[in-house]
Amino acid sequence: MEKDQIFILKDRGVIFVNGEDARDFLQNIVTNDVYKVNDNYSCFASLLTPQGKYLYDFMIIKHKNGYIIDCESNQIEELIKRLNIYKLNSKIEILNLSNEFQVAVVSIDKFLSLENSKNIEGHTLKYRDDPFFIDPRSRSLGARVIINLEKLYMSIKKLGLKIGDQKIYYEKSHMLGIAQINTKNLQEKVFGLECNFEELNGIDFKKGCYIGQENTARMKLKHKLRKKLVALKSDKKINIGSDVNYKDKKIGTVLISDPYPFAIIKLVDPDFTEFKDKELLVDNNISKIIQ
């Protein structure tokens, strides 16, 4: 991405968890350590099933007296319902603020040109009272912005930014093997560790209990990771549910289809040396693992 580009992510939404119990509420259910989230640090986290399988992933950003959750917009209603299930007697309110805030992405160079910026994943600063932060998963994805819609275009003008096609950003994410589109297709089909959340700084193994923690910790401790989510590249359409084959042997299944396909692949070795750069067969077409 170019230094002065901004990508407005229309398919992202914003939830605001507010109230005196907001921090402890989130800490008790998500995979990362919310106690570390403050005005200078934001994190990537997920919500798992009690068995440790994937449900949702999102960014958590401190904002005023609560926390912003930056997630896929098509999952907002489901996620709010899920959060309300766990709410019980917690003194919090859970609001959908997608009509008030917009998620966007700027380059790492633009972020580092701002006052008080640091080149650290998750590092957060305020510009016109809106949080800018380096993507906690990878600096290669630039810096995210949670910006008030009333100030969006004025901030773009003040920063000298040009609006770019979000496809450029999502293609970069796909090349890095980071799924962000149609992640609903992963729900309850893969474990959090299989989604690469450890590598993406999305799991804190030193924090206390959270939903799905027991099985996640056991998989980590006993080295039971047997599968991995990987990005695929093909010249033709890849369909959900299709087998991924190598030398006439099934090694995985497609879980997310075009335009940014991902499959769950059997883990033969930690570095995928057997399958990397090899021709795989999906729907009778040649595909490759690209990250």
VOBA-1610 file (N, C-alpha, C; in pm, whole numbers, padded with zeros to 5 digits, always signed):
BEGIN
Met+00084-00119+00000Met+00000+00000+00000Met+00088+00124+00000Glu+00042+00230-00069Glu+00118+00353-00078Glu+00104+00435+00050Lys+00203+00520+00077Lys+00206+00595+00202Lys+00080+00677+00225Asp+00031+00742+00121Asp-00080+00835+00139Asp-00215+00777+00097Gln-00227+00646+00100Gln-00355+00581+00072Gln-00430+00552+00202Ile-00562+00555+00193Ile-00647+00506+00301Ile-00750+00413+00241Phe-00771+00301+00305Phe-00869+00203+00258Phe-00986+00204+00356Ile-01103+00241+00308Ile-01222+00242+00392Ile-01288+00105+00383Leu-01291+00035+00497Leu-01339-00104+00499Leu-01489-00107+00528Lys-01567-00106+00421Lys-01712-00098+00433Lys-01773-00223+00497Asp-01698-00333+00496Asp-01753-00458+00550Asp-01711-00480+00695Arg-01663-00376+00762Arg-01633-00384+00904Arg-01735-00303+00983Gly-01762-00349+01104Gly-01856-00281+01191Gly-01794-00255+01327Val-01864-00177+01409Val-01811-00137+01539Val-01913-00163+01649Ile-01870-00236+01751Ile-01948-00258+01873Ile-01878-00184+01985Phe-01956-00125+02075Phe-01898-00057+02190Phe-01948-00125+02317Val-01852-00175+02396Val-01884-00237+02525Val-01845-00136+02633Asn-01943-00088+02707Asn-01922+00023+02798Asn-01978-00011+02937Gly-01921+00048+03040Gly-01972+00025+03175Gly-01861-00014+03271Glu-01891-00010+03401Glu-01789-00034+03501Glu-01733-00175+03500Asp-01806-00271+03446Asp-01757-00410+03440Asp-01704-00448+03302Ala-01692-00351+03211Ala-01655-00382+03072Ala-01523-00457+03061Arg-01422-00412+03133Arg-01290-00476+03121Arg-01293-00620+03170Asp-01350-00644+03288Asp-01355-00780+03342Asp-01445-00870+03259Phe-01554-00814+03207Phe-01644-00891+03121Phe-01570-00947+03001Leu-01499-00861+02929Leu-01425-00906+02811Leu-01309-00998+02850Gln-01241-00965+02958Gln-01126-01045+03002Gln-01167-01190+03027Asn-01286-01212+03077Asn-01331-01346+03113Asn-01378-01431+02995Ile-01390-01370+02875Ile-01444-01449+02764Ile-01354-01455+02641Val-01264-01359+02621Val-01186-01357+02497Val-01046-01415+02517Thr-00979-01447+02407Thr-00852-01520+02412Thr-00731-01435+02448Asn-00742-01304+02437Asn-00626-01220+02466Asn-00646-01147+02598Asp-00539-01080+02645Asp-00539-01016+02775Asp-00588-00872+02763Val-00715-00851+02797Val-00776-00719+02786Val-00716-00623+02888Tyr-00660-00676+02996Tyr-00597-00589+03096Tyr-00479-00510+03038Lys-00423-00558+02928Lys-00311-00488+02865Lys-00357-00379+02768Val-00486-00380+02735Val-00539-00282+02639Val-00559-00148+02709Asn-00500-00043+02652Asn-00514+00091+02709Asn-00506+00193+02596Asp-00492+00319+02630Asp-00489+00424+02528Asp-00370+00412+02435Asn-00269+00334+02474Asn-00148+00320+02392Asn-00131+00180+02332Tyr-00226+00091+02357Tyr-00212-00046+02305Tyr-00349-00108+02277Ser-00364-00163+02159Ser-00485-00236+02118Ser-00446-00378+02082Cys-00542-00470+02087Cys-00508-00611+02062Cys-00604-00677+01964Phe-00560-00790+01914Phe-00640-00880+01832Phe-00681-00996+01922Ala-00806-01037+01916Ala-00855-01144+02003Ala-00965-01221+01933Ser-01011-01327+01996Ser-01120-01405+01940Ser-01211-01455+02052Leu-01328-01498+02010Leu-01423-01562+02100Leu-01442-01704+02049Leu-01421-01802+02138Leu-01424-01942+02100Leu-01544-02012+02164Thr-01573-02133+02118Thr-01670-02217+02186Thr-01605-02275+02311Pro-01683-02334+02402Pro-01621-02398+02519Pro-01521-02507+02482Gln-01534-02563+02361Gln-01440-02666+02315Gln-01316-02606+02248Gly-01312-02473+02237Gly-01196-02408+02179Gly-01205-02385+02029Lys-01325-02400+01973Lys-01340-02380+01829Lys-01378-02235+01798Tyr-01346-02194+01678Tyr-01363-02056+01634Tyr-01509-02013+01629Leu-01537-01893+01679Leu-01667-01828+01661Leu-01651-01692+01594Tyr-01570-01604+01654Tyr-01551-01468+01601Tyr-01408-01423+01630Asp-01357-01332+01547Asp-01232-01265+01580Asp-01250-01115+01558Phe-01170-01035+01627Phe-01193-00891+01625Phe-01075-00817+01687Met-01073-00686+01669Met-00980-00598+01737Met-01048-00542+01862Ile-00971-00518+01967Ile-01023-00454+02088Ile-00942-00327+02113Ile-01013-00214+02121Ile-00949-00083+02132Ile-01011-00007+02249Lys-00928+00047+02336Lys-00980+00128+02447Lys-01038+00257+02392His-01156+00293+02440His-01219+00418+02395His-01303+00474+02508Lys-01264+00590+02557Lys-01333+00656+02668Lys-01345+00559+02786Asn-01466+00530+02832Asn-01484+00442+02947Asn-01516+00298+02908Gly-01492+00263+02784Gly-01522+00128+02739Gly-01426+00079+02634Tyr-01472-00016+02554Tyr-01387-00079+02453Tyr-01463-00092+02321Ile-01394-00053+02215Ile-01446-00073+02080Ile-01408-00212+02033Ile-01502-00280+01970Ile-01476-00408+01905Ile-01495-00388+01756Asp-01388-00405+01681Asp-01387-00390+01535Asp-01398-00530+01475Cys-01513-00559+01409Cys-01539-00695+01359Cys-01609-00690+01224Glu-01626-00806+01162Glu-01699-00812+01035Glu-01843-00765+01056Ser-01889-00676+00969Ser-02022-00617+00988Ser-02134-00719+00975Asn-02113-00823+00893Asn-02220-00922+00875Asn-02232-01017+00993Gln-02146-00999+01094Gln-02156-01083+01214Gln-02195-01002+01339Ile-02220-00873+01319Ile-02245-00786+01435Ile-02364-00833+01518Glu-02476-00859+01454Glu-02596-00896+01530Glu-02575-01025+01607Glu-02512-01124+01543Glu-02483-01252+01609Glu-02387-01233+01726Leu-02285-01152+01705Leu-02186-01130+01810Leu-02249-01058+01930Ile-02332-00960+01903Ile-02399-00890+02013Ile-02489-00985+02091Lys-02559-01072+02022Lys-02643-01171+02091Lys-02558-01262+02178Arg-02443-01305+02125Arg-02354-01393+02200Arg-02300-01321+02324Leu-02260-01196+02308Leu-02210-01119+02422Leu-02318-01101+02528Asn-02440-01081+02484Asn-02550-01065+02580Asn-02579-01193+02657Ile-02551-01309+02594Ile-02567-01436+02665Ile-02472-01443+02784Tyr-02349-01394+02763Tyr-02248-01398+02868Tyr-02257-01280+02964Lys-02340-01183+02933Lys-02350-01061+03013Lys-02394-01088+03156Leu-02494-01171+03174Leu-02550-01205+03306Leu-02575-01077+03387Asn-02511-01063+03502Asn-02535-00947+03587Asn-02426-00839+03573Ser-02344-00851+03470Ser-02238-00752+03450Ser-02297-00614+03424Lys-02235-00513+03484Lys-02282-00376+03467Lys-02218-00317+03341Ile-02275-00354+03227Ile-02223-00308+03099Ile-02340-00281+03004Glu-02310-00208+02898Glu-02404-00196+02787Glu-02329-00229+02659Ile-02399-00294+02567Ile-02338-00337+02442Ile-02412-00269+02328Leu-02341-00183+02256Leu-02405-00099+02154Leu-02346-00123+02016Asn-02429-00120+01915Asn-02383-00124+01776Asn-02364+00020+01729Leu-02239+00060+01713Leu-02208+00198+01673Leu-02158+00206+01529Ser-02196+00108+01448Ser-02150+00104+01309Ser-02200+00223+01227Asn-02308+00285+01271Asn-02359+00403+01201Asn-02289+00530+01244Glu-02201+00520+01343Glu-02130+00638+01392Glu-01980+00633+01365Phe-01925+00513+01350Phe-01781+00498+01329Phe-01752+00416+01204Gln-01639+00445+01142Gln-01594+00373+01024Gln-01454+00316+01050Val-01433+00190+01010Val-01301+00128+01019Val-01227+00152+00888Ala-01103+00192+00897Ala-01021+00216+00778Ala-00879+00170+00806Val-00796+00172+00702Val-00656+00132+00713Val-00567+00233+00642Val-00457+00271+00707Val-00357+00355+00644Val-00224+00280+00644Ser-00129+00329+00570Ser+00002+00263+00562Ser+00079+00280+00692Ile+00173+00191+00714Ile+00258+00200+00833Ile+00342+00328+00827Asp+00382+00370+00707Asp+00461+00493+00693Asp+00379+00615+00734Lys+00252+00618+00697Lys+00167+00731+00736Lys+00148+00734+00887Phe+00128+00616+00946Phe+00112+00608+01090Phe+00236+00660+01160Leu+00353+00621+01112Leu+00479+00661+01177Leu+00510+00808+01158Ser+00436+00875+01068Ser+00455+01019+01049Ser+00376+01099+01152Leu+00289+01032+01227Leu+00207+01100+01327Leu+00285+01118+01457Glu+00251+01220+01530Glu+00320+01251+01656Glu+00299+01139+01758Asn+00405+01102+01828Asn+00405+01001+01934Asn+00386+00858+01883Ser+00406+00835+01754Ser+00393+00700+01700Ser+00515+00616+01731Lys+00492+00485+01745Lys+00599+00387+01765Lys+00574+00269+01673Asn+00683+00213+01621Asn+00672+00102+01526Asn+00660-00031+01599Ile+00550-00046+01672Ile+00525-00165+01752Ile+00385-00215+01721Glu+00371-00345+01697Glu+00239-00400+01668Glu+00144-00373+01784Gly+00029-00317+01754Gly-00070-00284+01855Gly-00057-00144+01911His+00056-00075+01883His+00074+00058+01939His-00037+00151+01889Thr-00093+00227+01983Thr-00212+00309+01957Thr-00188+00454+01995Leu-00241+00543+01912Leu-00238+00686+01943Leu-00371+00746+01900Lys-00394+00869+01942Lys-00517+00939+01905Lys-00485+01050+01805Tyr-00566+01058+01700Tyr-00559+01169+01606Tyr-00699+01228+01598Arg-00713+01351+01639Arg-00845+01417+01646Arg-00942+01332+01729Asp-00889+01276+01837Asp-00966+01195+01932Asp-01006+01057+01881Asp-00961+01018+01762Asp-00992+00885+01708Asp-00869+00796+01715Pro-00885+00668+01753Pro-00770+00579+01766Pro-00712+00532+01632Phe-00581+00543+01621Phe-00503+00486+01510Phe-00412+00383+01576Phe-00400+00263+01518Phe-00310+00165+01580Phe-00252+00069+01476Ile-00127+00033+01497Ile-00063-00065+01408Ile-00134-00198+01426Asp-00165-00263+01315Asp-00235-00390+01322Asp-00160-00487+01413Pro-00226-00537+01518Pro-00156-00625+01614Pro-00115-00759+01553Arg-00175-00797+01442Arg-00143-00926+01379Arg-00014-00921+01299Ser+00003-00809+01227Ser+00122-00795+01142Ser+00136-00649+01099Arg+00256-00595+01113Arg+00280-00458+01067Arg+00265-00447+00917Ser+00276-00559+00847Ser+00260-00557+00701Ser+00119-00517+00659Leu+00024-00525+00753Leu-00114-00484+00723Leu-00139-00337+00756Gly-00035-00262+00788Gly-00050-00120+00812Gly-00112-00089+00946Ala-00178+00026+00953Ala-00241+00072+01077Ala-00391+00089+01056Arg-00468+00045+01155Arg-00612+00058+01148Arg-00656+00189+01212Val-00771+00235+01168Val-00828+00360+01216Val-00974+00334+01252Ile-01016+00376+01369Ile-01158+00375+01405Ile-01199+00521+01412Ile-01269+00567+01311Ile-01286+00711+01295Ile-01434+00750+01296Asn-01464+00856+01368Asn-01599+00908+01372Asn-01642+00953+01233Leu-01759+00906+01188Leu-01802+00934+01051Leu-01813+01084+01024Glu-01846+01162+01125Glu-01858+01306+01106Glu-01724+01370+01074Lys-01615+01304+01114Lys-01482+01361+01094Lys-01403+01288+00985Leu-01462+01185+00926Leu-01389+01098+00834Leu-01322+01176+00721Tyr-01400+01250+00645Tyr-01345+01313+00526Tyr-01259+01434+00560Met-01286+01499+00672Met-01199+01609+00715Met-01063+01554+00757Ser-01062+01440+00828Ser-00935+01379+00867Ser-00857+01332+00745Ile-00927+01275+00648Ile-00862+01232+00524Ile-00794+01352+00457Lys-00864+01465+00455Lys-00809+01586+00393Lys-00690+01639+00471Lys-00704+01646+00604Lys-00595+01699+00688Lys-00469+01613+00678Leu-00486+01484+00661Leu-00371+01393+00653Leu-00318+01379+00511Gly-00385+01441+00415Gly-00341+01434+00277Gly-00353+01296+00217Leu-00460+01226+00252Leu-00479+01088+00208Leu-00568+01079+00085Lys-00548+00972+00010Lys-00633+00942-00106Lys-00700+00807-00080Ile-00830+00799-00109Ile-00905+00676-00086Ile-00868+00573-00193Gly-00822+00457-00147Gly-00785+00349-00239Gly-00889+00238-00238Asp-00879+00148-00334Asp-00971+00035-00345Asp-00939-00066-00235Gln-01038-00100-00153Gln-01013-00193-00042Gln-00966-00330-00090Lys-00987-00362-00216Lys-00940-00490-00270Lys-00788-00501-00257Ile-00717-00389-00271Ile-00571-00390-00257Ile-00533-00438-00118Tyr-00604-00387-00018Tyr-00577-00425+00121Tyr-00609-00572+00145Tyr-00724-00618+00099Tyr-00763-00756+00125Tyr-00677-00856+00047Glu-00630-00816-00069Glu-00538-00902-00143Glu-00406-00918-00066Lys-00360-00808-00005Lys-00240-00813+00078Lys-00261-00906+00197Ser-00376-00894+00261Ser-00408-00979+00376Ser-00412-01126+00335His-00469-01154+00218His-00476-01291+00167His-00337-01346+00142Met-00250-01264+00083Met-00113-01308+00055Met-00037-01339+00185Leu-00075-01272+00293Leu-00011-01296+00423Leu-00075-01413+00496Gly-00182-01469+00439Gly-00249-01583+00501Gly-00338-01544+00618Ile-00392-01422+00616Ile-00477-01373+00723Ile-00619-01357+00671Ala-00709-01441+00717Ala-00848-01438+00671Ala-00925-01326+00739Gln-00994-01244+00658Gln-01075-01135+00714Gln-01214-01128+00651Ile-01235-01197+00541Ile-01363-01193+00470Ile-01431-01329+00480Asn-01562-01328+00508Asn-01642-01451+00516Asn-01590-01549+00622Thr-01541-01494+00733Thr-01491-01581+00839Thr-01602-01658+00909Lys-01727-01620+00885Lys-01839-01695+00942Lys-01833-01842+00899Asn-01774-01866+00783Asn-01763-02003+00732Asn-01668-02090+00814Leu-01592-02026+00904Leu-01500-02101+00990Leu-01565-02144+01121Gln-01680-02087+01152Gln-01742-02106+01283Gln-01764-02253+01317Glu-01709-02291+01433Glu-01723-02425+01490Glu-01665-02536+01401Lys-01582-02499+01303Lys-01519-02597+01215Lys-01370-02613+01240Val-01309-02512+01300Val-01165-02516+01326Val-01137-02462+01466Phe-01028-02507+01524Phe-00988-02457+01654Phe-00915-02323+01639Gly-00915-02246+01747Gly-00848-02118+01743Gly-00702-02128+01704Leu-00633-02228+01757Leu-00492-02246+01722Leu-00474-02283+01575Glu-00572-02354+01518Glu-00566-02390+01376Glu-00583-02268+01287Cys-00641-02161+01341Cys-00659-02035+01267Cys-00535-01946+01274Asn-00428-01998+01332Asn-00301-01926+01341Asn-00306-01810+01441Phe-00397-01816+01537Phe-00413-01704+01629Phe-00293-01684+01720Glu-00217-01790+01746Glu-00096-01772+01826Glu+00005-01687+01749Glu+00028-01721+01621Glu+00122-01646+01538Glu+00075-01502+01515Leu-00057-01482+01517Leu-00114-01350+01492Leu-00135-01269+01620Asn-00071-01313+01728Asn-00076-01242+01856Asn-00219-01231+01910Gly-00299-01335+01884Gly-00439-01331+01925Gly-00471-01414+02047Ile-00372-01486+02103Ile-00394-01569+02221Ile-00285-01539+02324Asp-00327-01515+02446Asp-00232-01495+02556Asp-00238-01617+02647Phe-00131-01694+02649Phe-00130-01818+02727Phe-00098-01793+02875Lys-00073-01668+02910Lys-00041-01637+03049Lys-00159-01576+03125Lys-00264-01537+03051Lys-00379-01476+03119Lys-00461-01585+03188Gly-00561-01542+03261Gly-00648-01638+03330Gly-00744-01707+03235Cys-00847-01763+03291Cys-00943-01843+03213Cys-01023-01757+03117Tyr-01062-01819+03007Tyr-01155-01761+02911Tyr-01229-01877+02846Ile-01330-01848+02770Ile-01409-01953+02708Ile-01322-02028+02606Gly-01312-02160+02622Gly-01231-02241+02532Gly-01086-02252+02572Gln-01051-02193+02687Gln-00910-02188+02729Gln-00852-02327+02758Glu-00931-02413+02820Glu-00878-02543+02864Glu-00828-02625+02747Asn-00909-02637+02644Asn-00870-02718+02529Asn-00758-02650+02448Thr-00764-02517+02440Thr-00660-02443+02369Thr-00525-02463+02436Ala-00522-02452+02568Ala-00398-02471+02643Ala-00347-02614+02631Arg-00439-02710+02632Arg-00399-02850+02620Arg-00336-02879+02484Met-00396-02824+02378Met-00340-02842+02244Met-00200-02783+02235Lys-00182-02668+02297Lys-00052-02602+02296Lys+00050-02683+02376Leu+00013-02724+02497Leu+00105-02794+02587Leu+00146-02929+02533Lys+00051-03000+02473Lys+00078-03137+02428Lys+00109-03144+02279His+00128-03028+02216His+00164-03023+02074His+00066-03103+01988Lys-00063-03077+02012Lys-00166-03152+01940Lys-00221-03079+01817Leu-00151-02977+01773Leu-00195-02905+01654Leu-00168-02993+01531Arg-00275-03034+01465Arg-00263-03127+01352Arg-00308-03066+01220Lys-00370-02947+01227Lys-00420-02883+01105Lys-00389-02734+01110Lys-00399-02670+00994Lys-00366-02527+00986Lys-00449-02463+00875Leu-00496-02341+00901Leu-00569-02265+00800Leu-00468-02197+00708Val-00483-02217+00578Val-00389-02159+00481Val-00466-02092+00367Ala-00402-01992+00308Ala-00459-01924+00193Ala-00422-02002+00066Leu-00518-02008-00027Leu-00497-02079-00153Leu-00505-01981-00271Lys-00430-02013-00374Lys-00436-01936-00498Lys-00468-02031-00612Ser-00564-01990-00696Ser-00603-02072-00810Ser-00648-01981-00923Asp-00629-02027-01045Asp-00673-01947-01160Asp-00824-01958-01182Lys-00886-02054-01116Lys-01031-02074-01133Lys-01099-02074-00997Lys-01232-02063-00998Lys-01311-02054-00876Lys-01290-02176-00787Ile-01275-02151-00659Ile-01263-02256-00559Ile-01390-02258-00476Asn-01449-02374-00460Asn-01578-02387-00393Asn-01564-02434-00248Ile-01650-02382-00162Ile-01655-02427-00023Ile-01686-02576-00016Gly-01615-02647+00069Gly-01638-02789+00087Gly-01558-02878-00006Ser-01488-02818-00102Ser-01409-02898-00197Ser-01288-02959-00128Asp-01250-03078-00173Asp-01131-03144-00121Asp-01006-03077-00177Val-00902-03071-00095Val-00770-03027-00139Val-00684-03153-00143Asn-00631-03185-00260Asn-00558-03311-00280Asn-00414-03285-00322Tyr-00329-03375-00277Tyr-00189-03373-00317Tyr-00147-03515-00349Lys-00105-03536-00473Lys-00066-03671-00518Lys-00177-03773-00489Asp-00298-03738-00530Asp-00415-03825-00518Asp-00456-03856-00374Lys-00406-03777-00281Lys-00442-03797-00141Lys-00505-03670-00085Lys-00619-03683-00017Lys-00685-03567+00042Lys-00603-03517+00160Ile-00572-03387+00157Ile-00496-03328+00268Ile-00573-03215+00336Gly-00690-03177+00281Gly-00763-03068+00344Gly-00896-03041+00278Thr-00963-02936+00327Thr-01096-02898+00279Thr-01105-02746+00268Val-01166-02698+00162Val-01186-02554+00144Val-01298-02507+00237Leu-01268-02402+00317Leu-01367-02348+00410Leu-01417-02209+00369Ile-01332-02133+00301Ile-01371-02001+00250Ile-01342-01999+00101Ser-01440-01955+00022Ser-01423-01957-00124Ser-01379-01819-00175Asp-01395-01799-00304Asp-01353-01674-00368Asp-01423-01554-00304Pro-01362-01434-00306Pro-01240-01402-00380Pro-01110-01431-00306Tyr-01118-01468-00178Tyr-00996-01493-00099Tyr-01010-01628-00031Pro-00980-01736-00105Pro-01004-01871-00052Pro-00905-01917+00054Phe-00959-01991+00152Phe-00878-02051+00257Phe-00923-02195+00277Ala-00827-02279+00315Ala-00857-02420+00341Ala-00790-02463+00469Ile-00847-02563+00534Ile-00784-02625+00650Ile-00704-02744+00599Ile-00576-02746+00628Ile-00483-02845+00572Ile-00422-02929+00685Lys-00405-03058+00660Lys-00338-03144+00758Lys-00194-03100+00773Leu-00151-03089+00897Leu-00017-03041+00928Leu+00080-03159+00930Val+00164-03166+00827Val+00263-03274+00820Val+00387-03235+00898Asp+00427-03110+00886Asp+00540-03058+00961Asp+00517-02909+00984Pro+00582-02852+01080Pro+00553-02713+01117Pro+00569-02612+01004Asp+00656-02640+00908Asp+00684-02543+00803Asp+00615-02574+00672Phe+00532-02678+00669Phe+00462-02715+00547Phe+00556-02740+00429Thr+00676-02790+00459Thr+00773-02809+00351Thr+00724-02910+00247Glu+00637-03002+00288Glu+00588-03101+00191Glu+00492-03039+00091Phe+00412-02939+00135Phe+00308-02884+00048Phe+00340-02746-00009Lys+00433-02675+00053Lys+00463-02539+00009Lys+00518-02541-00134Asp+00462-02451-00215Asp+00505-02437-00356Asp+00474-02560-00440Lys+00400-02653-00384Lys+00360-02772-00462Lys+00224-02749-00527Glu+00198-02819-00636Glu+00070-02810-00704Glu-00032-02899-00635Leu-00137-02837-00587Leu-00246-02908-00522Leu-00366-02909-00616Leu-00451-03008-00602Leu-00566-03019-00690Leu-00694-02988-00611Val-00767-02885-00658Val-00894-02846-00597Val-00996-02829-00708Asp-01107-02905-00701Asp-01209-02900-00807Asp-01147-02926-00945Asn-01052-03018-00949Asn-00984-03055-01073Asn-00901-02941-01132Asn-00871-02841-01050Asn-00786-02729-01094Asn-00664-02720-01004Ile-00555-02668-01062Ile-00431-02653-00987Ile-00440-02534-00892Ser-00402-02557-00766Ser-00398-02451-00665Ser-00266-02460-00590Lys-00234-02354-00518Lys-00113-02354-00436Lys-00137-02282-00304Ile-00062-02323-00202Ile-00061-02249-00077Ile+00027-02127-00099Ile-00023-02008-00063Ile+00050-01888-00104Ile+00122-01816+00008Gln+00099-01852+00138Gln+00172-01778+00241Gln+00290-01857+00294
//
